[in-house]
Amino acid sequence: MHPPPVSASVRVRRAESSDLDDLVALEERTFDSDRLSRAQYRRHLDSDSAQVLVASANHRNFLGTAVLFFRKGSGVARLYSLATQPEARGKGVGSALLEASAHTARRRGCRALRLEVRADNALAISLYERLGFRRIGGYARYYQDGADAWRYEKALA
Ligand SMILES: CC(C)(COP(=O)(O)OP(=O)(O)OC[C@H]1O[C@@H](n2cnc3c(N)ncnc32)[C@H](O)[C@@H]1OP(=O)(O)O)[C@@H](O)C(=O)NCCC(=O)NCCS
């Protein structure tokens, strides 16, 4: 018998300081440049202008994370980072984190959620487009390694 799909049981919660080791380890496994440091994660966990979300499912407490930023007086929230543990990809964790990010931003009164994504990250781009993000522009050589970025926005009705 097949185990139930992870997507059916993904929960998204707010990150706590006990998640710091997992957050930093996933960041290092996932990104080669533009990484968040442990000190930055620690600051974001304590900040009103940031929200760090963590996905868990079944008996696994840490499957992925999303980092959101907010600015006072701005109706636009920014999804700064999204990552799923490599062995848990393709099971709905990223989708659950995106849905929860939109929900969190909407609850904080934002009218839109924006993000930048590497122009060569076809998998993430198709995920964003499937979940209602629209391409609104781009930046040449946006990342530390010289890669270009697309900007995406999702309206939060
Ligand atoms: C982008 C990312 C967060 C997606 O997370 P995820 O948990 O795999 O997301 P989901 O399972 O909800 O959706 C992944 C998509 O890839 C497909 N997929 C199928 N098999 C897959 C596999 N083995 N691995 C990854 N994706 C797979 C899924 O079906 C889904 O396609 P869809 O959008 O057409 O439905 C994850 O791949 C990741 O951490 N990548 C590295 C970091 C990154 O690129 N972050 C985004 C830019 S900051």
Ligand as a Chemical Component Dictionary entry (heavy atoms), coordinates in Angstrom:
data_LIG
# 
_chem_comp.id                   LIG 
_chem_comp.type                 NON-POLYMER 
_chem_comp.pdbx_formal_charge   0 
_chem_comp.three_letter_code    LIG 
# 
loop_
_chem_comp_atom.comp_id 
_chem_comp_atom.atom_id 
_chem_comp_atom.alt_atom_id 
_chem_comp_atom.type_symbol 
_chem_comp_atom.charge 
_chem_comp_atom.model_Cartn_x 
_chem_comp_atom.model_Cartn_y 
_chem_comp_atom.model_Cartn_z 
_chem_comp_atom.pdbx_ordinal 
LIG C1  C1  C 0 10.764 25.426 -5.687  1  
LIG C2  C2  C 0 10.498 24.502 -4.504  2  
LIG C3  C3  C 0 10.372 25.338 -3.235  3  
LIG C4  C4  C 0 9.197  23.736 -4.748  4  
LIG O1  O1  O 0 8.917  22.993 -3.591  5  
LIG P1  P1  P 0 8.092  21.617 -3.639  6  
LIG O2  O2  O 0 7.834  21.240 -2.224  7  
LIG O3  O3  O 0 8.758  20.638 -4.510  8  
LIG O4  O4  O 0 6.756  22.154 -4.323  9  
LIG P2  P2  P 0 5.473  21.330 -4.794  10 
LIG O5  O5  O 0 5.638  19.900 -4.489  11 
LIG O6  O6  O 0 4.295  22.028 -4.201  12 
LIG O7  O7  O 0 5.464  21.613 -6.358  13 
LIG C5  C5  C 0 6.599  21.333 -7.160  14 
LIG C6  C6  C 0 6.277  21.187 -8.619  15 
LIG O8  O8  O 0 7.266  20.332 -9.247  16 
LIG C7  C7  C 0 6.695  19.068 -9.585  17 
LIG N1  N1  N 0 7.529  17.913 -9.222  18 
LIG C8  C8  C 0 7.278  16.660 -9.519  19 
LIG N2  N2  N 0 8.251  15.858 -9.086  20 
LIG C9  C9  C 0 9.135  16.635 -8.466  21 
LIG C10 C10 C 0 10.358 16.365 -7.776  22 
LIG N3  N3  N 0 10.865 15.134 -7.629  23 
LIG N4  N4  N 0 11.005 17.387 -7.222  24 
LIG C11 C11 C 0 10.527 18.618 -7.352  25 
LIG N5  N5  N 0 9.374  18.914 -7.998  26 
LIG C12 C12 C 0 8.677  17.931 -8.557  27 
LIG C13 C13 C 0 5.442  19.043 -8.794  28 
LIG O9  O9  O 0 4.504  18.212 -9.384  29 
LIG C14 C14 C 0 5.007  20.501 -8.877  30 
LIG O10 O10 O 0 4.620  20.827 -10.184 31 
LIG P3  P3  P 0 3.412  21.822 -10.478 32 
LIG O11 O11 O 0 3.804  23.161 -9.925  33 
LIG O12 O12 O 0 3.292  21.829 -11.960 34 
LIG O13 O13 O 0 2.262  21.214 -9.766  35 
LIG C15 C15 C 0 11.631 23.444 -4.331  36 
LIG O14 O14 O 0 11.844 22.792 -5.551  37 
LIG C16 C16 C 0 12.947 24.026 -3.845  38 
LIG O15 O15 O 0 13.183 24.155 -2.631  39 
LIG N6  N6  N 0 13.836 24.389 -4.786  40 
LIG C17 C17 C 0 15.113 24.987 -4.455  41 
LIG C18 C18 C 0 14.944 26.400 -3.944  42 
LIG C19 C19 C 0 14.180 27.279 -4.902  43 
LIG O16 O16 O 0 14.342 27.210 -6.097  44 
LIG N7  N7  N 0 13.304 28.133 -4.332  45 
LIG C20 C20 C 0 12.452 29.024 -5.107  46 
LIG C21 C21 C 0 13.120 30.268 -5.480  47 
LIG S1  S1  S 0 13.607 31.223 -4.061  48 
# 
loop_
_chem_comp_bond.comp_id 
_chem_comp_bond.atom_id_1 
_chem_comp_bond.atom_id_2 
_chem_comp_bond.value_order 
_chem_comp_bond.pdbx_ordinal 
LIG C1  C2  SING 1  
LIG C2  C3  SING 2  
LIG C2  C4  SING 3  
LIG C2  C15 SING 4  
LIG C4  O1  SING 5  
LIG O1  P1  SING 6  
LIG P1  O2  DOUB 7  
LIG P1  O3  SING 8  
LIG P1  O4  SING 9  
LIG O4  P2  SING 10 
LIG P2  O5  DOUB 11 
LIG P2  O6  SING 12 
LIG P2  O7  SING 13 
LIG O7  C5  SING 14 
LIG C5  C6  SING 15 
LIG C6  O8  SING 16 
LIG C6  C14 SING 17 
LIG O8  C7  SING 18 
LIG C7  N1  SING 19 
LIG C7  C13 SING 20 
LIG N1  C8  SING 21 
LIG N1  C12 SING 22 
LIG C8  N2  DOUB 23 
LIG N2  C9  SING 24 
LIG C9  C10 SING 25 
LIG C9  C12 DOUB 26 
LIG C10 N3  SING 27 
LIG C10 N4  DOUB 28 
LIG N4  C11 SING 29 
LIG C11 N5  DOUB 30 
LIG N5  C12 SING 31 
LIG C13 O9  SING 32 
LIG C13 C14 SING 33 
LIG C14 O10 SING 34 
LIG O10 P3  SING 35 
LIG P3  O11 DOUB 36 
LIG P3  O12 SING 37 
LIG P3  O13 SING 38 
LIG C15 O14 SING 39 
LIG C15 C16 SING 40 
LIG C16 O15 DOUB 41 
LIG C16 N6  SING 42 
LIG N6  C17 SING 43 
LIG C17 C18 SING 44 
LIG C18 C19 SING 45 
LIG C19 O16 DOUB 46 
LIG C19 N7  SING 47 
LIG N7  C20 SING 48 
LIG C20 C21 SING 49 
LIG C21 S1  SING 50 
# 
